[in-house]
Amino acid sequence: MPIYKNGIDQTRVAVGVYRDIWYAAGAFQPRETDGAKPVTAEYPTNDITLDHYLFVKATEEGIQAQVVLPDEWDLGVIKAKVYWDSAAGASAADGVAWGVRAGAKQDGMPIDAALGIEILTTDTLIAVGDLHISPPTAEITVDGALTKGGMTVVQIVRKVGNAADDMAEAAKLIGVMIQYKEINEEPVVW
């Protein structure tokens, strides 16, 4: 028989539950140093309008978002998938490499602290104008002192020097999906 506390069934166990959070391109800002170019553009046939960032091939450009992951986060590793398209002129089978890193910022700690180790994901162009979803990254360690309610800075760069990144045209980052693991108890009210 279920036991309820604050309307929640306390007999259910949610061990190892993973959750995803979507961050559209508009949630990111370009870095001041080698930042990708923000663009809002419409796909011409059905007037689908998307914000995206253009990452050129010539320079390793980056964007960052400041996020607060839910209190249910177990403060462990995260993973990411990059949603993207290509500028006109790219060819099927062209490759793009994305680097993702993250760092925690807590109350009373320096904002300008280093981010964690960059983890790569690579993907191949199917066709210009198609939505591309990269394979998930390996586990990303969020650097810094992790606590509930802290701010996490997530950075995405195009790794133009990587051998898998052979697309000469700009890559259009549409958004990023972050996956995290939940704790197995309800968060504390604040």
N, CA and C atoms as a LAMMPS dump frame, in Angstrom:
ITEM: TIMESTEP
0
ITEM: NUMBER OF ATOMS
570
ITEM: BOX BOUNDS ff ff ff
-5.0000000000000000e+02 5.0000000000000000e+02
-5.0000000000000000e+02 5.0000000000000000e+02
-5.0000000000000000e+02 5.0000000000000000e+02
ITEM: ATOMS id mol type element x y z
1 1 1 N 0.845 -1.171 0
2 1 2 C 0 0 0
3 1 3 C 0.893 1.237 0
4 2 1 N 0.616 2.222 -0.887
5 2 2 C 1.457 3.428 -0.96
6 2 3 C 1.423 4.25 0.314
7 3 1 N 2.528 4.887 0.612
8 3 2 C 2.632 5.822 1.728
9 3 3 C 2.869 7.193 1.107
10 4 1 N 2.016 8.159 1.446
11 4 2 C 2.101 9.481 0.846
12 4 3 C 2.671 10.498 1.816
13 5 1 N 3.531 11.389 1.285
14 5 2 C 4.069 12.516 2.035
15 5 3 C 4.013 13.706 1.091
16 6 1 N 3.329 14.763 1.499
17 6 2 C 3.135 15.941 0.64
18 6 3 C 2.54 15.566 -0.709
19 7 1 N 1.645 14.568 -0.711
20 7 2 C 0.968 14.161 -1.94
21 7 3 C 1.81 13.302 -2.865
22 8 1 N 2.984 12.866 -2.407
23 8 2 C 3.891 12.082 -3.256
24 8 3 C 4 10.67 -2.702
25 9 1 N 3.857 9.716 -3.586
26 9 2 C 3.966 8.304 -3.211
27 9 3 C 5.41 8.016 -2.808
28 10 1 N 5.649 7.781 -1.524
29 10 2 C 6.994 7.547 -1.005
30 10 3 C 7.489 6.126 -1.25
31 11 1 N 6.624 5.247 -1.741
32 11 2 C 7.037 3.862 -1.979
33 11 3 C 7.656 3.687 -3.355
34 12 1 N 7.494 4.662 -4.223
35 12 2 C 8.108 4.523 -5.546
36 12 3 C 9.58 4.906 -5.46
37 13 1 N 10.383 4.216 -6.192
38 13 2 C 11.825 4.475 -6.191
39 13 3 C 12.229 4.929 -7.584
40 14 1 N 12.904 6.058 -7.663
41 14 2 C 13.297 6.621 -8.953
42 14 3 C 14.81 6.598 -9.097
43 15 1 N 15.415 5.459 -8.868
44 15 2 C 16.866 5.338 -8.943
45 15 3 C 17.296 5.3 -10.406
46 16 1 N 18.282 6.113 -10.743
47 16 2 C 18.833 6.088 -12.093
48 16 3 C 17.959 6.719 -13.149
49 17 1 N 17.048 7.607 -12.767
50 17 2 C 16.192 8.271 -13.739
51 17 3 C 16.975 9.415 -14.378
52 18 1 N 16.927 9.485 -15.7
53 18 2 C 17.605 10.549 -16.436
54 18 3 C 16.576 11.517 -16.986
55 19 1 N 16.918 12.79 -17.001
56 19 2 C 16.049 13.839 -17.535
57 19 3 C 16.819 14.652 -18.564
58 20 1 N 16.087 15.205 -19.52
59 20 2 C 16.669 16.037 -20.566
60 20 3 C 16.127 17.452 -20.449
61 21 1 N 16.973 18.437 -20.758
62 21 2 C 16.56 19.841 -20.808
63 21 3 C 17.035 20.412 -22.135
64 22 1 N 16.128 21.081 -22.841
65 22 2 C 16.417 21.693 -24.14
66 22 3 C 16.811 23.151 -23.951
67 23 1 N 17.921 23.544 -24.57
68 23 2 C 18.353 24.935 -24.604
69 23 3 C 18.464 25.353 -26.065
70 24 1 N 17.496 26.177 -26.513
71 24 2 C 17.525 26.684 -27.885
72 24 3 C 18.678 27.671 -28.03
73 25 1 N 19.067 27.95 -29.262
74 25 2 C 20.186 28.853 -29.519
75 25 3 C 20.019 30.192 -28.81
76 26 1 N 18.774 30.68 -28.701
77 26 2 C 18.525 31.961 -28.055
78 26 3 C 18.906 32.002 -26.581
79 27 1 N 19.1 30.842 -25.953
80 27 2 C 19.519 30.8 -24.55
81 27 3 C 21.017 31.049 -24.395
82 28 1 N 21.746 31.025 -25.504
83 28 2 C 23.198 31.187 -25.478
84 28 3 C 23.59 32.614 -25.844
85 29 1 N 24.816 32.982 -25.48
86 29 2 C 25.412 34.249 -25.878
87 29 3 C 26.75 33.934 -26.545
88 30 1 N 27.131 34.727 -27.559
89 30 2 C 28.453 34.504 -28.148
90 30 3 C 29.537 34.97 -27.183
91 31 1 N 30.648 34.252 -27.172
92 31 2 C 31.794 34.739 -26.394
93 31 3 C 32.25 36.059 -27.002
94 32 1 N 32.78 36.944 -26.162
95 32 2 C 33.343 38.19 -26.696
96 32 3 C 34.616 37.888 -27.481
97 33 1 N 35.375 36.913 -27.027
98 33 2 C 36.572 36.466 -27.736
99 33 3 C 36.181 35.311 -28.647
100 34 1 N 36.256 35.517 -29.949
101 34 2 C 35.931 34.483 -30.944
102 34 3 C 34.54 33.885 -30.712
103 35 1 N 33.559 34.754 -30.668
104 35 2 C 32.183 34.288 -30.522
105 35 3 C 31.559 33.965 -31.868
106 36 1 N 30.683 32.972 -31.871
107 36 2 C 29.933 32.645 -33.084
108 36 3 C 28.904 33.75 -33.32
109 37 1 N 28.444 33.869 -34.565
110 37 2 C 27.532 34.948 -34.956
111 37 3 C 26.075 34.529 -34.748
112 38 1 N 25.294 35.301 -33.942
113 38 2 C 23.875 34.981 -33.774
114 38 3 C 23.072 35.419 -34.998
115 39 1 N 22.149 34.573 -35.431
116 39 2 C 21.345 34.843 -36.624
117 39 3 C 19.922 34.336 -36.37
118 40 1 N 18.937 35.087 -36.863
119 40 2 C 17.567 34.591 -36.953
120 40 3 C 17.258 34.516 -38.441
121 41 1 N 16.866 33.345 -38.897
122 41 2 C 16.62 33.173 -40.333
123 41 3 C 15.398 32.291 -40.551
124 42 1 N 14.78 32.512 -41.719
125 42 2 C 13.591 31.761 -42.085
126 42 3 C 13.932 30.783 -43.196
127 43 1 N 13.494 29.538 -43.039
128 43 2 C 13.601 28.564 -44.125
129 43 3 C 12.505 28.925 -45.119
130 44 1 N 12.814 29 -46.432
131 44 2 C 11.943 29.697 -47.378
132 44 3 C 10.616 29.03 -47.742
133 45 1 N 10.509 27.736 -47.751
134 45 2 C 9.299 27.102 -48.266
135 45 3 C 8.118 27.21 -47.32
136 46 1 N 8.304 26.859 -46.053
137 46 2 C 7.2 26.85 -45.089
138 46 3 C 7.345 27.902 -43.995
139 47 1 N 8.255 28.838 -44.193
140 47 2 C 8.439 29.971 -43.283
141 47 3 C 8.797 29.547 -41.861
142 48 1 N 9.54 28.453 -41.709
143 48 2 C 10.033 28.034 -40.398
144 48 3 C 11.173 28.973 -40.015
145 49 1 N 11.011 29.671 -38.892
146 49 2 C 11.995 30.654 -38.452
147 49 3 C 12.713 30.131 -37.215
148 50 1 N 14.051 30.139 -37.273
149 50 2 C 14.858 29.633 -36.164
150 50 3 C 15.986 30.601 -35.828
151 51 1 N 16.241 30.738 -34.529
152 51 2 C 17.483 31.366 -34.092
153 51 3 C 18.573 30.319 -34.222
154 52 1 N 19.751 30.741 -34.595
155 52 2 C 20.889 29.827 -34.608
156 52 3 C 22.176 30.641 -34.513
157 53 1 N 23.273 29.942 -34.326
158 53 2 C 24.59 30.562 -34.332
159 53 3 C 25.37 30.007 -35.505
160 54 1 N 26.034 30.904 -36.239
161 54 2 C 26.905 30.487 -37.342
162 54 3 C 28.322 30.318 -36.817
163 55 1 N 28.86 29.117 -36.974
164 55 2 C 30.24 28.801 -36.605
165 55 3 C 31.026 28.606 -37.884
166 56 1 N 31.951 29.509 -38.182
167 56 2 C 32.737 29.414 -39.409
168 56 3 C 33.852 28.38 -39.256
169 57 1 N 34.466 28.018 -40.371
170 57 2 C 35.548 27.032 -40.373
171 57 3 C 36.902 27.652 -40.024
172 58 1 N 37.064 28.972 -40.251
173 58 2 C 38.383 29.6 -40.121
174 58 3 C 38.881 29.709 -38.686
175 59 1 N 37.977 29.855 -37.724
176 59 2 C 38.348 30.126 -36.333
177 59 3 C 37.518 29.27 -35.397
178 60 1 N 38.124 28.832 -34.296
179 60 2 C 37.356 28.106 -33.286
180 60 3 C 36.507 29.12 -32.525
181 61 1 N 35.215 29.133 -32.822
182 61 2 C 34.3 30.082 -32.197
183 61 3 C 33.476 29.382 -31.12
184 62 1 N 32.962 30.186 -30.167
185 62 2 C 32.217 29.593 -29.076
186 62 3 C 31.045 30.425 -28.612
187 63 1 N 30.131 29.748 -27.923
188 63 2 C 28.988 30.374 -27.272
189 63 3 C 28.866 29.789 -25.87
190 64 1 N 28.166 30.507 -24.998
191 64 2 C 27.978 30.038 -23.631
192 64 3 C 26.551 30.314 -23.172
193 65 1 N 26.06 29.477 -22.275
194 65 2 C 24.777 29.701 -21.612
195 65 3 C 24.982 29.525 -20.122
196 66 1 N 24.236 30.286 -19.356
197 66 2 C 24.256 30.153 -17.91
198 66 3 C 22.942 29.471 -17.531
199 67 1 N 23.042 28.311 -16.919
200 67 2 C 21.855 27.525 -16.589
201 67 3 C 21.893 27.138 -15.118
202 68 1 N 20.72 26.942 -14.569
203 68 2 C 20.599 26.38 -13.224
204 68 3 C 19.852 25.062 -13.4
205 69 1 N 20.557 23.973 -13.214
206 69 2 C 19.926 22.666 -13.365
207 69 3 C 18.982 22.424 -12.19
208 70 1 N 17.936 21.634 -12.398
209 70 2 C 16.945 21.412 -11.346
210 70 3 C 17.556 20.82 -10.079
211 71 1 N 16.875 21.076 -8.948
212 71 2 C 17.337 20.537 -7.665
213 71 3 C 17.363 19.012 -7.661
214 72 1 N 16.662 18.376 -8.583
215 72 2 C 16.665 16.91 -8.675
216 72 3 C 17.973 16.363 -9.244
217 73 1 N 18.822 17.226 -9.828
218 73 2 C 20.105 16.801 -10.388
219 73 3 C 20.955 16.176 -9.29
220 74 1 N 21.584 15.057 -9.596
221 74 2 C 22.407 14.365 -8.591
222 74 3 C 23.809 14.958 -8.448
223 75 1 N 24.082 16.08 -9.111
224 75 2 C 25.377 16.781 -9.08
225 75 3 C 26.486 15.959 -9.725
226 76 1 N 26.113 15.011 -10.562
227 76 2 C 27.099 14.186 -11.254
228 76 3 C 27.366 14.691 -12.668
229 77 1 N 27.838 13.8 -13.491
230 77 2 C 28.172 14.133 -14.872
231 77 3 C 26.903 14.431 -15.67
232 78 1 N 27.083 15.15 -16.772
233 78 2 C 26.003 15.422 -17.709
234 78 3 C 26.443 14.951 -19.092
235 79 1 N 25.526 14.917 -20.033
236 79 2 C 25.835 14.636 -21.435
237 79 3 C 25.129 15.676 -22.292
238 80 1 N 25.535 15.8 -23.547
239 80 2 C 24.921 16.783 -24.437
240 80 3 C 24.789 16.229 -25.847
241 81 1 N 23.75 16.684 -26.554
242 81 2 C 23.581 16.472 -27.988
243 81 3 C 23.44 17.849 -28.622
244 82 1 N 24.106 18.057 -29.756
245 82 2 C 24.041 19.336 -30.458
246 82 3 C 23.098 19.183 -31.654
247 83 1 N 22.143 20.11 -31.767
248 83 2 C 21.198 20.156 -32.888
249 83 3 C 21.704 21.224 -33.849
250 84 1 N 21.855 20.867 -35.136
251 84 2 C 22.522 21.781 -36.041
252 84 3 C 22.075 21.586 -37.49
253 85 1 N 22.513 22.489 -38.346
254 85 2 C 22.32 22.446 -39.794
255 85 3 C 23.584 23.045 -40.401
256 86 1 N 23.614 23.157 -41.714
257 86 2 C 24.78 23.71 -42.394
258 86 3 C 24.371 24.87 -43.29
259 87 1 N 25.31 25.763 -43.521
260 87 2 C 25.103 26.828 -44.502
261 87 3 C 25.101 26.222 -45.903
262 88 1 N 24.539 26.948 -46.846
263 88 2 C 24.475 26.494 -48.243
264 88 3 C 25.875 26.19 -48.768
265 89 1 N 25.946 25.208 -49.643
266 89 2 C 27.207 24.853 -50.287
267 89 3 C 27.882 23.633 -49.704
268 90 1 N 27.471 23.219 -48.526
269 90 2 C 28.075 22.027 -47.906
270 90 3 C 27.603 20.776 -48.636
271 91 1 N 28.39 19.737 -48.523
272 91 2 C 28.089 18.475 -49.203
273 91 3 C 27.787 17.381 -48.194
274 92 1 N 26.914 16.467 -48.601
275 92 2 C 26.62 15.308 -47.762
276 92 3 C 27.931 14.624 -47.392
277 93 1 N 28.028 14.168 -46.182
278 93 2 C 29.191 13.48 -45.612
279 93 3 C 30.257 14.439 -45.095
280 94 1 N 30.064 15.771 -45.233
281 94 2 C 30.97 16.707 -44.569
282 94 3 C 30.81 16.53 -43.063
283 95 1 N 31.901 16.687 -42.334
284 95 2 C 31.862 16.473 -40.892
285 95 3 C 32.006 17.747 -40.087
286 96 1 N 31.417 17.731 -38.894
287 96 2 C 31.532 18.83 -37.934
288 96 3 C 31.881 18.226 -36.578
289 97 1 N 32.754 18.902 -35.842
290 97 2 C 33.117 18.48 -34.491
291 97 3 C 32.733 19.59 -33.514
292 98 1 N 32.039 19.209 -32.455
293 98 2 C 31.613 20.153 -31.415
294 98 3 C 32.307 19.799 -30.105
295 99 1 N 32.759 20.809 -29.383
296 99 2 C 33.331 20.627 -28.056
297 99 3 C 32.393 21.218 -27.015
298 100 1 N 32.151 20.479 -25.938
299 100 2 C 31.245 20.922 -24.876
300 100 3 C 31.993 20.827 -23.545
301 101 1 N 31.886 21.878 -22.743
302 101 2 C 32.459 21.871 -21.393
303 101 3 C 31.546 22.655 -20.471
304 102 1 N 31.684 22.424 -19.171
305 102 2 C 30.816 23.087 -18.204
306 102 3 C 31.553 23.328 -16.899
307 103 1 N 31.12 24.367 -16.189
308 103 2 C 31.7 24.69 -14.891
309 103 3 C 30.654 25.263 -13.959
310 104 1 N 30.734 24.885 -12.689
311 104 2 C 29.778 25.325 -11.68
312 104 3 C 30.249 26.617 -11.027
313 105 1 N 29.299 27.498 -10.769
314 105 2 C 29.547 28.773 -10.091
315 105 3 C 28.59 28.836 -8.908
316 106 1 N 29.141 28.951 -7.701
317 106 2 C 28.329 28.927 -6.484
318 106 3 C 28.373 30.278 -5.773
319 107 1 N 27.474 30.467 -4.832
320 107 2 C 27.41 31.689 -4.043
321 107 3 C 28.759 31.955 -3.376
322 108 1 N 29.301 33.148 -3.601
323 108 2 C 30.556 33.545 -2.981
324 108 3 C 31.802 33.036 -3.685
325 109 1 N 31.64 32.391 -4.849
326 109 2 C 32.799 31.866 -5.577
327 109 3 C 33.051 32.713 -6.827
328 110 1 N 34.293 32.746 -7.327
329 110 2 C 34.606 33.548 -8.508
330 110 3 C 33.796 33.1 -9.736
331 111 1 N 33.251 34.077 -10.452
332 111 2 C 32.54 33.78 -11.693
333 111 3 C 33.54 33.389 -12.777
334 112 1 N 34.701 34.058 -12.794
335 112 2 C 35.688 33.848 -13.852
336 112 3 C 36.619 32.687 -13.528
337 113 1 N 36.041 31.519 -13.209
338 113 2 C 36.823 30.313 -12.921
339 113 3 C 36.796 29.402 -14.14
340 114 1 N 37.784 28.54 -14.244
341 114 2 C 37.91 27.637 -15.404
342 114 3 C 36.724 26.686 -15.505
343 115 1 N 36.421 26.3 -16.73
344 115 2 C 35.399 25.287 -16.985
345 115 3 C 36.069 23.918 -17
346 116 1 N 35.271 22.87 -16.991
347 116 2 C 35.794 21.506 -16.971
348 116 3 C 36.413 21.091 -18.295
349 117 1 N 36.812 19.846 -18.361
350 117 2 C 37.461 19.285 -19.553
351 117 3 C 36.467 19.225 -20.704
352 118 1 N 36.909 19.654 -21.863
353 118 2 C 36.069 19.663 -23.057
354 118 3 C 35.886 18.24 -23.599
355 119 1 N 34.645 17.913 -23.916
356 119 2 C 34.307 16.61 -24.472
357 119 3 C 33.764 16.824 -25.882
358 120 1 N 34.197 16 -26.823
359 120 2 C 33.823 16.165 -28.228
360 120 3 C 32.683 15.255 -28.645
361 121 1 N 31.918 15.739 -29.608
362 121 2 C 30.982 14.911 -30.353
363 121 3 C 31.11 15.319 -31.813
364 122 1 N 31.119 14.353 -32.694
365 122 2 C 31.233 14.642 -34.121
366 122 3 C 30.005 14.121 -34.845
367 123 1 N 29.681 14.782 -35.955
368 123 2 C 28.506 14.389 -36.729
369 123 3 C 28.78 14.637 -38.198
370 124 1 N 27.967 14.01 -39.041
371 124 2 C 28.133 14.09 -40.489
372 124 3 C 26.897 14.716 -41.118
373 125 1 N 27.113 15.619 -42.066
374 125 2 C 26.021 16.276 -42.77
375 125 3 C 25.258 15.276 -43.625
376 126 1 N 23.934 15.299 -43.489
377 126 2 C 23.067 14.474 -44.337
378 126 3 C 22.691 15.296 -45.566
379 127 1 N 22.126 16.486 -45.334
380 127 2 C 21.777 17.408 -46.421
381 127 3 C 21.572 18.791 -45.832
382 128 1 N 21.964 19.829 -46.58
383 128 2 C 21.725 21.206 -46.149
384 128 3 C 20.222 21.404 -46.005
385 129 1 N 19.819 22.021 -44.916
386 129 2 C 18.404 22.257 -44.659
387 129 3 C 17.748 21.184 -43.815
388 130 1 N 18.459 20.098 -43.531
389 130 2 C 17.945 19.043 -42.649
390 130 3 C 18.365 19.331 -41.215
391 131 1 N 17.546 18.867 -40.266
392 131 2 C 17.944 18.918 -38.867
393 131 3 C 18.921 17.783 -38.612
394 132 1 N 20.032 18.104 -37.975
395 132 2 C 21.043 17.119 -37.605
396 132 3 C 21.15 17.092 -36.085
397 133 1 N 21.168 15.911 -35.513
398 133 2 C 21.313 15.742 -34.071
399 133 3 C 22.563 14.908 -33.843
400 134 1 N 23.534 15.502 -33.188
401 134 2 C 24.802 14.803 -32.968
402 134 3 C 24.603 13.605 -32.058
403 135 1 N 25.508 12.655 -32.117
404 135 2 C 25.506 11.604 -31.09
405 135 3 C 25.749 12.261 -29.732
406 136 1 N 25.319 11.619 -28.652
407 136 2 C 25.585 12.209 -27.335
408 136 3 C 27.081 12.233 -27.038
409 137 1 N 27.482 13.245 -26.297
410 137 2 C 28.864 13.284 -25.842
411 137 3 C 29.088 12.158 -24.842
412 138 1 N 30.33 11.876 -24.576
413 138 2 C 30.66 11.048 -23.412
414 138 3 C 30.323 11.896 -22.183
415 139 1 N 30.522 11.357 -21.009
416 139 2 C 30.198 12.069 -19.78
417 139 3 C 31.032 13.336 -19.628
418 140 1 N 30.353 14.437 -19.301
419 140 2 C 30.981 15.737 -19.096
420 140 3 C 31.017 16.005 -17.594
421 141 1 N 32.204 16.201 -17.054
422 141 2 C 32.331 16.548 -15.647
423 141 3 C 32.175 18.055 -15.512
424 142 1 N 31.206 18.478 -14.707
425 142 2 C 30.996 19.896 -14.438
426 142 3 C 32.024 20.299 -13.396
427 143 1 N 32.977 21.16 -13.787
428 143 2 C 34.071 21.547 -12.9
429 143 3 C 33.577 22.528 -11.845
430 144 1 N 34.177 22.483 -10.687
431 144 2 C 33.84 23.42 -9.622
432 144 3 C 33.144 22.727 -8.47
433 145 1 N 32.846 23.511 -7.434
434 145 2 C 32.163 22.997 -6.246
435 145 3 C 30.665 22.964 -6.527
436 146 1 N 30.119 21.792 -6.677
437 146 2 C 28.714 21.647 -7.048
438 146 3 C 27.811 21.688 -5.83
439 147 1 N 26.782 22.499 -5.895
440 147 2 C 25.74 22.534 -4.872
441 147 3 C 24.404 22.753 -5.564
442 148 1 N 23.344 22.373 -4.894
443 148 2 C 22.01 22.593 -5.437
444 148 3 C 21.778 24.087 -5.647
445 149 1 N 21.151 24.433 -6.759
446 149 2 C 20.794 25.818 -7.025
447 149 3 C 21.92 26.679 -7.557
448 150 1 N 23.108 26.111 -7.749
449 150 2 C 24.22 26.882 -8.295
450 150 3 C 24.048 27.106 -9.784
451 151 1 N 24.789 28.045 -10.318
452 151 2 C 24.751 28.341 -11.752
453 151 3 C 25.818 27.515 -12.464
454 152 1 N 25.453 26.953 -13.59
455 152 2 C 26.396 26.198 -14.406
456 152 3 C 26.574 26.915 -15.739
457 153 1 N 27.813 27.149 -16.127
458 153 2 C 28.109 27.739 -17.428
459 153 3 C 28.43 26.587 -18.38
460 154 1 N 27.696 26.534 -19.498
461 154 2 C 27.908 25.524 -20.524
462 154 3 C 28.472 26.233 -21.751
463 155 1 N 29.584 25.73 -22.269
464 155 2 C 30.219 26.324 -23.448
465 155 3 C 30.238 25.31 -24.591
466 156 1 N 29.903 25.805 -25.791
467 156 2 C 29.948 24.99 -27.008
468 156 3 C 30.89 25.677 -27.984
469 157 1 N 31.816 24.929 -28.569
470 157 2 C 32.703 25.456 -29.606
471 157 3 C 32.697 24.504 -30.804
472 158 1 N 32.985 25.062 -31.968
473 158 2 C 33.221 24.22 -33.14
474 158 3 C 34.716 23.947 -33.183
475 159 1 N 35.093 22.669 -33.165
476 159 2 C 36.499 22.264 -33.12
477 159 3 C 37.049 22.164 -34.54
478 160 1 N 37.331 23.337 -35.13
479 160 2 C 37.735 23.389 -36.531
480 160 3 C 39.082 22.717 -36.793
481 161 1 N 39.901 22.554 -35.784
482 161 2 C 41.187 21.888 -35.961
483 161 3 C 41.104 20.375 -35.854
484 162 1 N 39.939 19.854 -35.509
485 162 2 C 39.761 18.417 -35.362
486 162 3 C 39.675 17.767 -36.742
487 163 1 N 40.284 16.609 -36.906
488 163 2 C 40.294 15.922 -38.206
489 163 3 C 38.889 15.596 -38.699
490 164 1 N 37.942 15.384 -37.785
491 164 2 C 36.574 15.051 -38.18
492 164 3 C 35.803 16.263 -38.688
493 165 1 N 36.32 17.471 -38.45
494 165 2 C 35.642 18.693 -38.89
495 165 3 C 36.218 19.119 -40.239
496 166 1 N 35.624 18.594 -41.313
497 166 2 C 36.139 18.89 -42.654
498 166 3 C 35.148 19.678 -43.511
499 167 1 N 34.085 20.194 -42.917
500 167 2 C 33.113 20.998 -43.65
501 167 3 C 33.632 22.425 -43.765
502 168 1 N 33.82 22.913 -44.989
503 168 2 C 34.359 24.258 -45.208
504 168 3 C 33.337 25.337 -44.887
505 169 1 N 32.054 25.026 -45.01
506 169 2 C 31.005 26.008 -44.797
507 169 3 C 30.714 26.182 -43.302
508 170 1 N 29.948 27.224 -42.996
509 170 2 C 29.568 27.473 -41.606
510 170 3 C 28.584 26.41 -41.119
511 171 1 N 28.699 26.068 -39.85
512 171 2 C 27.736 25.179 -39.2
513 171 3 C 26.762 26.057 -38.415
514 172 1 N 25.478 25.695 -38.447
515 172 2 C 24.43 26.455 -37.759
516 172 3 C 23.999 25.683 -36.515
517 173 1 N 24.358 26.166 -35.33
518 173 2 C 23.918 25.526 -34.097
519 173 3 C 22.512 26.029 -33.763
520 174 1 N 21.56 25.106 -33.67
521 174 2 C 20.156 25.426 -33.405
522 174 3 C 19.833 25.3 -31.921
523 175 1 N 20.485 24.39 -31.241
524 175 2 C 20.238 24.209 -29.819
525 175 3 C 21.026 23.04 -29.267
526 176 1 N 20.899 22.842 -27.964
527 176 2 C 21.63 21.779 -27.27
528 176 3 C 20.684 21.111 -26.271
529 177 1 N 20.705 19.789 -26.243
530 177 2 C 19.955 19.02 -25.259
531 177 3 C 20.951 18.53 -24.21
532 178 1 N 20.667 18.838 -22.947
533 178 2 C 21.505 18.401 -21.825
534 178 3 C 20.772 17.288 -21.09
535 179 1 N 21.492 16.222 -20.763
536 179 2 C 20.911 15.133 -19.98
537 179 3 C 21.635 15.047 -18.639
538 180 1 N 20.852 14.875 -17.581
539 180 2 C 21.405 14.746 -16.235
540 180 3 C 20.683 13.612 -15.52
541 181 1 N 21.282 13.121 -14.453
542 181 2 C 20.679 12.047 -13.659
543 181 3 C 20.044 12.64 -12.404
544 182 1 N 18.865 12.125 -12.059
545 182 2 C 18.156 12.603 -10.883
546 182 3 C 18.56 11.858 -9.619
547 183 1 N 18.407 12.553 -8.489
548 183 2 C 18.512 11.895 -7.195
549 183 3 C 17.249 11.06 -6.997
550 184 1 N 17.237 10.192 -6.024
551 184 2 C 16.074 9.323 -5.847
552 184 3 C 15.147 9.791 -4.728
553 185 1 N 15.22 11.074 -4.381
554 185 2 C 14.259 11.627 -3.434
555 185 3 C 13.793 12.994 -3.946
556 186 1 N 12.687 13.452 -3.423
557 186 2 C 12.138 14.735 -3.844
558 186 3 C 13.027 15.869 -3.312
559 187 1 N 13.127 16.978 -4.064
560 187 2 C 13.926 18.091 -3.583
561 187 3 C 13.292 18.748 -2.36
562 188 1 N 14.111 19.429 -1.58
563 188 2 C 13.659 20.117 -0.373
564 188 3 C 13.068 21.461 -0.782
565 189 1 N 11.97 21.838 -0.16
566 189 2 C 11.353 23.128 -0.439
567 189 3 C 12.299 24.245 -0.004
568 190 1 N 12.317 25.351 -0.726
569 190 2 C 13.17 26.477 -0.351
570 190 3 C 12.37 27.745 -0.287
